């Protein structure tokens, strides 16, 4: 289960194997690895694949874990073409832009932070632009609390702030880094309770051993999700980042 960097593979995490997932790193190591940058409350620039993004104060810049999602949405490893896609915690909007370029049928860009949703909207309109057969919907919501009724999702991606130790009391840092495993439990509960996934729907979640992986996977199972390891990246510094693929059979 600890895995190394490599091509995407599928390894089912059943209940008997959850304890093979690594425990969280020591608290002091987690805190050291997740110190916020001093420029969070300034306007910054970000470039990816030749696309230029502007991050307003309080909007986080994507890091290496976010790019694990961005790359896969754009190249079709996480297939969104002709599908209804939700970018949970859309932030700067890179995955929403990638989904538009890829040809998603509907794109829901969701974030609890209004400035992040607005930044995503601006970037989507400027970089992806209007596309025949694609509908872009910006949504300010606390997870799915505030999400439109009646929508069934084919694909959801989420790089959650699941770090298990508090690294700051700045609410912008907490929102983006260290809300912890309880946020994921609410995420799974809302997906299941509102029956938001279409038949065959997939949820992709990025979490590392700076989070409580075992609790997160157990919480997912408690809401009827099966979890597979689609990819595991070893950063060679003690951090293992997992791309989990979750599915849920209709109740």
C-alpha positions as CSV (number, residue, x, y, z in Angstrom):
1,X,0.0,0.0,0.0
2,X,2.9,2.4,0.5
3,X,3.6,2.5,-3.2
4,X,6.1,4.5,-5.3
5,X,5.7,7.1,-8.0
6,X,4.6,5.6,-11.3
7,X,1.8,5.2,-13.8
8,X,-1.7,5.0,-12.6
9,X,-2.8,1.6,-11.3
10,X,-5.9,0.4,-9.5
11,X,-5.5,-1.3,-6.1
12,X,-8.7,-1.8,-4.1
13,X,-8.6,-0.8,-0.4
14,X,-11.1,-3.2,1.2
15,X,-11.9,-3.1,4.9
16,X,-9.3,-5.7,5.8
17,X,-6.5,-3.7,4.2
18,X,-7.2,-0.2,5.5
19,X,-4.6,-0.7,8.2
20,X,-2.0,-1.2,5.5
21,X,-2.3,2.5,4.6
22,X,0.4,4.5,6.4
23,X,-0.4,6.4,9.6
24,X,0.0,10.1,9.7
25,X,3.6,11.4,9.9
26,X,4.8,12.8,13.2
27,X,3.0,16.0,14.2
28,X,6.1,18.1,14.1
29,X,7.0,16.9,10.6
30,X,3.4,17.6,9.3
31,X,3.6,21.1,10.7
32,X,7.0,21.8,9.2
33,X,5.9,20.5,5.7
34,X,2.8,22.7,5.6
35,X,3.9,26.1,6.7
36,X,1.9,28.7,4.7
37,X,3.7,31.1,2.4
38,X,4.0,34.7,3.6
39,X,2.4,36.1,0.3
40,X,-1.0,34.5,0.7
41,X,-2.7,37.8,1.3
42,X,-1.2,39.4,-1.8
43,X,-2.0,39.2,-5.6
44,X,0.2,36.5,-7.2
45,X,0.7,34.9,-10.6
46,X,0.6,31.3,-11.7
47,X,1.4,29.6,-15.0
48,X,0.5,26.1,-16.1
49,X,0.7,24.6,-19.6
50,X,1.1,28.2,-20.9
51,X,-2.1,29.4,-19.3
52,X,-1.7,32.4,-17.1
53,X,-3.7,32.7,-13.8
54,X,-4.0,35.6,-11.3
55,X,-4.6,34.7,-7.7
56,X,-6.3,37.4,-5.6
57,X,-5.5,37.7,-1.9
58,X,-6.6,34.6,0.0
59,X,-6.9,32.3,-3.0
60,X,-4.3,29.5,-2.8
61,X,-1.9,28.7,-5.6
62,X,-1.9,25.1,-6.8
63,X,0.9,22.8,-5.7
64,X,2.2,19.5,-6.8
65,X,-0.8,17.6,-5.4
66,X,-3.2,19.8,-7.3
67,X,-1.3,19.2,-10.5
68,X,-1.9,15.4,-10.0
69,X,-5.5,16.2,-10.7
70,X,-5.0,18.9,-13.4
71,X,-2.8,16.7,-15.5
72,X,-5.2,13.8,-15.4
73,X,-8.3,15.9,-16.2
74,X,-6.6,17.4,-19.2
75,X,-5.1,14.1,-20.6
76,X,-8.2,12.1,-20.0
77,X,-6.9,9.8,-17.3
78,X,-9.7,11.3,-15.3
79,X,-12.2,11.4,-18.1
80,X,-14.6,14.3,-18.1
81,X,-15.4,14.5,-21.9
82,X,-19.2,14.6,-22.4
83,X,-19.7,14.1,-18.7
84,X,-21.1,16.2,-15.8
85,X,-18.1,17.2,-13.7
86,X,-17.7,18.9,-10.3
87,X,-14.4,20.6,-9.3
88,X,-14.8,20.7,-5.5
89,X,-12.6,23.3,-3.9
90,X,-12.0,24.9,-7.3
91,X,-9.6,27.5,-6.0
92,X,-7.8,29.2,-8.8
93,X,-9.8,27.3,-11.4
94,X,-7.1,25.3,-13.2
95,X,-9.1,22.0,-13.3
96,X,-12.2,23.7,-14.4
97,X,-10.3,25.3,-17.4
98,X,-8.8,21.8,-18.1
99,X,-12.3,20.3,-18.1
100,X,-13.6,22.9,-20.5
101,X,-10.7,22.3,-22.9
102,X,-11.2,18.6,-22.6
103,X,-14.9,18.9,-23.5
104,X,-16.9,18.3,-20.3
105,X,-20.7,18.6,-20.9
106,X,-21.3,20.5,-17.6
107,X,-18.7,21.9,-15.2
108,X,-19.6,22.9,-11.7
109,X,-16.8,24.9,-10.1
110,X,-17.5,24.8,-6.3
111,X,-15.8,26.5,-3.4
112,X,-16.8,27.9,0.0
113,X,-14.7,30.9,-0.8
114,X,-16.5,33.5,-3.0
115,X,-13.3,35.0,-4.3
116,X,-12.0,31.6,-5.4
117,X,-15.2,31.0,-7.3
118,X,-15.0,34.4,-8.9
119,X,-11.3,33.9,-9.9
120,X,-12.3,30.5,-11.4
121,X,-15.1,32.2,-13.4
122,X,-12.8,34.8,-14.8
123,X,-10.1,32.3,-15.7
124,X,-12.5,30.0,-17.3
125,X,-14.1,32.7,-19.4
126,X,-10.7,34.0,-20.5
127,X,-8.9,30.8,-21.2
128,X,-11.5,28.2,-22.1
129,X,-14.2,30.6,-23.2
130,X,-17.7,29.7,-24.5
131,X,-17.7,26.2,-26.0
132,X,-20.5,24.5,-27.8
133,X,-21.8,21.6,-25.8
134,X,-20.2,22.7,-22.6
135,X,-22.0,24.5,-19.7
136,X,-20.0,26.2,-17.0
137,X,-21.6,26.8,-13.6
138,X,-19.8,28.6,-10.7
139,X,-21.2,27.7,-7.3
140,X,-20.4,29.1,-3.9
141,X,-21.2,26.3,-1.4
142,X,-19.9,24.7,1.7
143,X,-19.1,21.4,0.1
144,X,-22.5,20.4,-1.4
145,X,-24.5,22.6,1.1
146,X,-25.8,25.1,-1.4
147,X,-25.3,23.0,-4.5
148,X,-28.2,23.0,-7.0
149,X,-30.9,20.4,-6.5
150,X,-31.5,17.8,-9.2
151,X,-27.9,17.6,-10.6
152,X,-26.3,14.1,-11.0
153,X,-22.6,14.1,-11.3
154,X,-20.5,11.7,-13.4
155,X,-17.1,12.9,-12.0
156,X,-16.0,14.7,-8.9
157,X,-12.5,15.8,-8.0
158,X,-11.3,17.1,-4.6
159,X,-7.9,18.0,-3.2
160,X,-9.2,18.7,0.3
161,X,-7.5,20.6,3.2
162,X,-7.1,17.3,5.1
163,X,-3.8,17.9,6.9
164,X,-4.3,16.4,10.4
165,X,-2.4,19.1,12.4
166,X,-3.3,22.8,12.8
167,X,-0.6,24.8,11.1
168,X,-2.1,28.3,11.5
169,X,-5.0,30.1,13.0
170,X,-5.4,32.2,9.8
171,X,-8.9,31.2,8.5
172,X,-7.7,31.3,4.9
173,X,-4.9,28.8,5.8
174,X,-7.3,26.5,7.7
175,X,-9.8,26.6,4.8
176,X,-7.1,25.5,2.4
177,X,-4.8,23.3,4.4
178,X,-5.8,21.8,7.7
179,X,-9.6,21.4,8.1
180,X,-8.8,17.7,8.7
181,X,-10.6,14.3,8.2
182,X,-14.0,15.6,9.5
183,X,-14.4,17.7,6.3
184,X,-14.1,14.5,4.2
185,X,-16.7,12.7,6.4
186,X,-19.1,15.5,5.6
187,X,-18.2,15.4,1.9
188,X,-18.9,11.6,1.7
189,X,-22.1,12.0,3.8
190,X,-23.5,14.7,1.4
191,X,-22.6,12.8,-1.7
192,X,-24.4,9.7,-0.4
193,X,-27.2,11.4,1.4
194,X,-28.2,13.5,-1.6
195,X,-27.5,10.7,-4.1
196,X,-25.4,13.1,-6.1
197,X,-23.6,10.5,-8.2
198,X,-25.0,9.3,-11.5
199,X,-24.8,5.6,-12.3
200,X,-21.2,4.8,-12.8
201,X,-20.1,8.0,-11.2
202,X,-16.6,8.4,-9.9
203,X,-15.0,10.5,-7.1
204,X,-11.3,11.3,-7.1
205,X,-9.7,12.5,-3.9
206,X,-6.1,13.5,-3.2
207,X,-4.8,12.9,0.3
208,X,-1.4,12.1,1.8
209,X,0.0,10.8,5.0
210,X,0.0,14.3,6.4
211,X,-3.7,13.4,6.8
212,X,-5.4,10.5,8.6
213,X,-5.7,8.2,5.6
214,X,-7.2,5.3,7.5
215,X,-10.0,7.4,9.1
216,X,-10.8,9.0,5.7
217,X,-11.1,5.6,3.9
218,X,-13.1,4.1,6.8
219,X,-15.5,7.1,6.7
220,X,-15.9,6.6,2.9
221,X,-16.7,3.0,3.5
222,X,-19.3,3.9,6.2
223,X,-21.2,5.9,3.5
224,X,-21.1,3.1,1.0
225,X,-18.1,4.0,-1.1
226,X,-15.5,1.5,-2.3
227,X,-12.0,3.0,-2.5
228,X,-9.2,2.2,-5.0
229,X,-5.7,3.6,-5.1
230,X,-5.5,5.0,-8.6
231,X,-2.0,6.4,-8.0
232,X,0.5,6.8,-5.2
233,X,3.3,9.4,-5.5
234,X,6.4,9.1,-3.2
235,X,8.0,12.6,-2.8
236,X,11.1,11.1,-1.3
237,X,10.8,13.2,1.8
238,X,8.5,10.8,3.8
239,X,5.3,12.1,2.2
240,X,3.2,9.6,0.2
241,X,0.3,11.2,-1.7
242,X,-2.6,9.0,-2.8
243,X,-5.1,9.6,-5.6
244,X,-8.1,7.6,-4.4
245,X,-10.9,6.7,-6.8
246,X,-14.2,6.1,-5.1
247,X,-17.4,4.6,-6.4
248,X,-20.8,3.9,-4.7
249,X,-23.5,1.5,-5.8
250,X,-27.0,2.9,-5.8
251,X,-28.8,2.2,-2.5
